[in-house]
């Protein structure tokens, strides 16, 4: 699922405030607003290039040699290299972006892009990890207190993901595990952004998201597991997906849903598992409604919403702008039908027990 739904970029400047889902600014970096884009935390990446240019702006090209953004540092922050980057789009940026997303959406519809086979996706992961390396995500993370260890262990489950296109094939499969995200995953979350293409970043965060600040990483990994919960999916020690909900400050019975699956394994059905697992924990913690915002050209999300409607679940479409769609999903949510294709009967039962906090062999 390219980019998923929601925005993990909804990060408050302090613990008492949370920005509006469509509000651009320091508390919600990277959200398109009019003709400008605000990115936060990019100074370490851009600092050297800025100095080499010896001027107040330089170009960054997300599409090709003929288009660019001019990146200008705020005048009052010139001395320290601004912690916020104000990015002015070139005149043809929106046209190029719209065309690029439209072209890729057609590929999704025609099946040229995902879903692909689990076996093929696994090979891509292995080759890229071998060439680039990755931050290991452990099934039993270190550095946690006994209470945290017991909680995570009771919500951890290993399983074999089977290919929904080749059901029953033992070779077309991938070993994985799911567990709650925790502070030990901080570095892996940062590194994981590099596994998202430009399209996936835009579909996920509604804009490019090159890097997370230390404050943002803390917000995303130091969770209370009640008002703010996140699952991580892992294959061969590589974090491949995150499902998250964050309760609204003014109404804890409502929460924003956010999903991310890295590019090489999009379309395999993992987002369906993450959505259900996240919804189950949320419902147990008193959440009655999921809300979300997604890009109008995010084809897989449209499909997911339509499939949920087909199950009889109450789903309300809330279109916000011509670029964004919103929705409300009333919980509880049924286990997705595709789960019986992705997991064996025994493993699906174990998966459901782990999601409920009753894993087979929790730490005592």
C-alpha positions, 0 to 999 in steps of 0.5 A, a space after each residue: 500500500 503506497 504510503 498508507 493512510 494518515 500522517 505520522 508527521 502529525 507530531 506536536 511541538 510539545 506533549 499538550 498540543 497536536 496539529 490539525 491533520 491538514 495544518 502545515 507548519 513546525 508541528 506538522 512538517 511536509 504538508 502541502 499548503 498552497 504554493 509552499 511546502 514546509 520540511 522539517 529536520 532536513 538541515 543535516 542533509 542539506 547543510 554541506 550543499 548549502 555551503 558549497 552553493 554559497 548563496 541563499 538557495 539551491 535546487 532540489 529536483 524530485 522528478 528529473 533534470 528539467 524541474 526543481 524546487 528552490 530551497 530558501 532558508 529563512 533570513 532570521 535563521 541564516 546563521 544556524 542553518 534553519 531547522 525549517 526549510 521553506 520550499 518554493 515549487 517551480 511553476 510546473 511542479 504541480 503539473 509534473 507531480 499530478 502527471 507522475 502520480 496519475 501514470 503510476 496509478 494506472 500501473 496499479 490499476 493494470 497490475 503492472 505494479 504490485 501486487 507481486 509474488 511474495 517470493 519475488 518481493 523476498 528476493 528484492 529485500 534480500 538483494 537490497 539488504 545485502 547491498 545497502 545493509 539495514 538496521 536490525 529489528 529484533 523480535 525481543 528488543 533489548 533495553 526494556 524494563 520487565 513490564 515492557 518486555 512482558 507486554 511486547 512478548 505477549 503481543 508478538 507472533 512469528 508467522 509465514 506470509 503466503 502469496 495470495 496469488 499462489 495460495 498453497 505454494 510452500 515456496 512462495 512464502 516469507 517468514 515474518 513476525 509482528 510486535 508492538 513498536 518500541 523505543 529500541 526501534 528508533 534507528 530502524 524507523 529513521 532508516 526505513 524512510 529510505 525504503 519509501 519511494 517519492 510516490 510512497 512518501 507523498 501517498 503516506 505523508 502527503 509530501 516528501 519526507 526525507 528525514 525525521 528529527 530527534 523529537 519526531 522519532 521520540 514521538 513515534 517510538 516512545 508510546 503509551 500503548 493506549 492512546 498511541 499504539 503502533 505495530 511493526 512488521 518485520 521480515 528477516 530482521 528488516 522492518 517492513 511495515 507499521 500500523 499506528 493509531 493516535 487518539 484525538 486529544 479532544 475525543 479519545 474515542 476517535 483516533 487517526 489511523 496510519 499505515 506504512 508498508 515499504 515499496 518492495 512488498 506493497 500489494 501483498 496484503 500486509 496492510 490488511 493485516 496491519 489495519 485489522 491488528 491496529 483496529 483490534 487494539 484500538 477498540 480494546 482501548 476504547 476507540 470507536 472510530 478511525 479517521 484518516 486522510 489520503 491522497 485522491 490518487 492513492 488507489 490501494 486506499 480507495 480499494 481498501 475503503 471499498 472492501 470495508 464497505 462491502 463487509 457491511 462495516 460503516 465507512 463514511 467518505 469525507 472528501 476534503 479537497 480535490 487532492 485529499 479524501 477523508 474517511 471514518 471507519 466505525 469499529 470493531 472491524 472484522 478479520 479480513 478475508 484475505 488473512 486466510 490466504 496469507 496465513 495458515 489456519 493455525 498461524 492465523 489463530 496464533 496471530 489473532 491471539 497475539 494481537 489480543 495480547 495472549 501470545 503463545 509463549 509470553 515472557 513471565 
